[in-house]
Amino acid sequence: MYLSISYDISSTKARNKVVKLLESYGFRVQKSVFEVQLNKRQYKILKKKLSSILKWTNKDYTEEHINIDSVKFYILSKE
């Protein structure tokens, strides 16, 4: 499937980790937007890795900051 992935991450450390990970899967089209082509297995692995990065970097945030980071997936084509 062909995806567009965008992110809004407040922590520089987390943002850098996400960028490095996404660069290994696809290419950057804007500062916080990547396009990638993945199969279902790769898609699940990528989501798990991203979730792990955000959980790890958010562990020290206060309750009000936990939900500020986001990564959104937009499926452009399933083929």
Residue pairs with C-beta under 8 A, 6 or more apart in sequence:
1 37
1 38
1 39
1 40
1 43
1 75
1 76
1 77
1 78
1 79
2 35
2 36
2 37
2 75
2 76
2 77
2 79
3 26
3 35
3 36
3 37
3 38
3 43
3 73
3 74
3 75
3 76
4 29
4 33
4 34
4 35
4 73
4 74
4 76
5 22
5 26
5 33
5 34
5 35
5 36
5 71
5 72
5 73
5 74
6 32
6 33
6 34
6 71
6 72
6 74
7 15
7 18
7 22
7 32
7 69
7 70
7 71
7 72
8 32
8 68
8 69
8 70
9 15
9 18
9 54
9 69
9 70
9 71
10 65
10 68
10 69
11 57
11 58
11 69
13 57
14 53
14 54
14 56
14 57
14 58
14 69
17 53
17 57
18 50
18 53
18 54
18 71
19 28
21 46
21 49
21 50
21 53
22 28
22 34
22 36
23 34
25 34
25 36
25 38
25 42
25 46
26 34
26 35
26 36
26 37
27 34
27 35
27 36
28 34
29 35
35 76
36 46
38 46
47 73
50 71
54 69
54 71
57 69
58 65
58 66
58 69
